[in-house]
Amino acid sequence: MSSSNANPEPGTATVEPLRLRLPSPVEEIHDERLAARDVRLLLKRDDLINPDVPGNKWRKLQHNLSAAQREGHATLLTFGGAYSNHIRATAAAGHHLGLSTIGVVRGEEHTPLNPSLQAAVDYGMRLHYMDRETYRHKHEPEVIDQLRDKFGAFYLVPEGGSNALAVRGCVDIPKEIDEPFDVICCAVGTGGTLAGIAAGLTEGQRALGFAALKGASFLIPDVRRLQEATYGRVVGNWSIDLDHHFGGYAKRRPELDAFIDDFADRHAIWLDWVYVAKMMSGVYDHVEHGSILPGSTVVAVITGEVPPVARTPAVRSLGGV
Ligand SMILES: Cc1ncc(COP(=O)(O)O)c(C=O)c1O
């Protein structure tokens, strides 16, 4: 394991409270392919909540941040891969709220830092690299104790930010939508977002998650476990589509790129290719094949954003990991 110090020193940056756009906007998409099937599509624009802590990052962090502050913690520690949006968002949230942050990154250090980790460091996060074998055991008490020996007390936010408090934060997503709807769709990475969305549904509504990973049937027990940890039971009518991974996590195929370009041309919205575009292409497939019934109103949750620099086909690969 090795560490590198952030610059500026953690906790010394000026505290600027986060400006949050809540409830996030709901926008209707007009598209003849949907109209032909008599389906209405609403986008829940969580990507617009805050540019530094967008989408489900804010939803999952908000109650964890409150808990950390309530418990008197000065430091947040979290885990992620080298391209983790969650690491960067935790760094930004800590910066805005005056909390020091430590990011435990899977694998070795690579310099120069990629844009994601560089942004985390710019927010004052201290990075700590953990070899892959130890990382696999990161939730075990011995590994956590070693981290506490090294860094002192911290509030632990799990990888991807998904815990019971994160689930409670995502319940607000469907509750903020005033229009009646039948199906709400979201991308699934660890399952925390889907677990919360499903818990916020009313009678007759269902949630449909789209796994961004290949062979991810483990997500079904994972979502159940998250709901049980939060509510003591499995709640809501939800299911996960395992077929729209486009080759696996952070993998892409030409047909996915074509879908993103076409969606941007039609609707002037760039979809993040790691998560959101996979979900959206799944939504269109379900509408086409009738598993989303004609006459339905569908909500697609835009859980993340694509940085402006990456909103062209040529450099799109910079965004959204
Ligand atoms: C943009 C985006 N959408 C969806 C997800 C998946 O969320 P979850 O890990 O809660 O399933 C992530 C990962 O956190 C993400 O970055």
The ligand as a MOL file (V3000), in Angstrom:
LIG
                    3D

  0  0  0     0  0            999 V3000
M  V30 BEGIN CTAB
M  V30 COUNTS 16 16 0 0 0
M  V30 BEGIN ATOM
M  V30 1 C -23.8760 7.8330 -13.4220 0
M  V30 2 C -24.1530 6.6170 -12.5910 0
M  V30 3 N -25.3350 5.9920 -12.7320 0
M  V30 4 C -25.6410 4.8920 -12.0390 0
M  V30 5 C -24.7420 4.3470 -11.1320 0
M  V30 6 C -25.1200 3.1000 -10.4090 0
M  V30 7 O -25.5540 3.3710 -9.1160 0
M  V30 8 P -25.5580 2.2190 -8.0310 0
M  V30 9 O -24.1110 1.9090 -7.7240 0
M  V30 10 O -26.2650 2.8200 -6.8700 0
M  V30 11 O -26.2470 1.0470 -8.6050 0
M  V30 12 C -23.5000 4.9760 -10.9310 0
M  V30 13 C -22.5450 4.4610 -9.9470 0
M  V30 14 O -22.5680 4.8880 -8.8290 0
M  V30 15 C -23.1930 6.1380 -11.6860 0
M  V30 16 O -21.9970 6.7640 -11.5790 0
M  V30 END ATOM
M  V30 BEGIN BOND
M  V30 1 1 1 2
M  V30 2 1 2 3
M  V30 3 2 2 15
M  V30 4 2 3 4
M  V30 5 1 4 5
M  V30 6 1 5 6
M  V30 7 2 5 12
M  V30 8 1 6 7
M  V30 9 1 7 8
M  V30 10 2 8 9
M  V30 11 1 8 10
M  V30 12 1 8 11
M  V30 13 1 12 13
M  V30 14 1 12 15
M  V30 15 2 13 14
M  V30 16 1 15 16
M  V30 END BOND
M  V30 END CTAB
M  END
